[in-house]
Amino acid sequence: MTERKLNNFFVIIISLLVAVMLTITTFPLGPFAPDWIQLFLIYWIIALPLSIGMLSSWIIGLLVDVVMGSTLGIYALAYTLISFIMSNLYKTLRNVTVIQQSIIISIALIIKFTLILWINNLLLIDNYTASIYWTVLTSAFIWPLIFFSLRAVRRKYNLN
């Protein structure tokens, strides 16, 4: 690996570890906690589409499955699906305002949580209710903060 790619890798990994810590610390908020890990993944897919992709999202999803205690593969599938959608939309997302990005990300998160609820319903698991959709609203409100914070990190470390 070249030094630049290694730098990209470490900054992205550290930011995702921060997202995991934020997820754990806001876990008591229940359905009102933003989906930190997914939002950080979406940012890196928009900003550096060649550095992080569906395989990375699948691995992170498996780790989230283990941390959250959900059925193995549900979050991996959901993260991979959202990564696929965002990978196809990253050029569009770069050219719209942060508020418009927030709306598009909200739609993607609605798809994600509907998929999770549907799979859990098929498996007869009652871990979540429709209150999980509050996460979409809080994630939409927190997106501008995440976007500008991670953009500052990306510019500080000159990630390309």
ABEGO torsion letter per residue (X at the ends): XBAAAAAAAAAAAAAAAAAAAAAAAAAAAEAABBBAAAAAAAAAAAABAAABBAAAAAAAAAAAAAAAGBBBGAAAAAAAAAAAAAAAAAAAAAABBAAAAAAAAAAAAAAAAAAAAAAAAAAGBAABBAAAAAAAAAAAAAAAAAAAAAAAAAAAAGBX
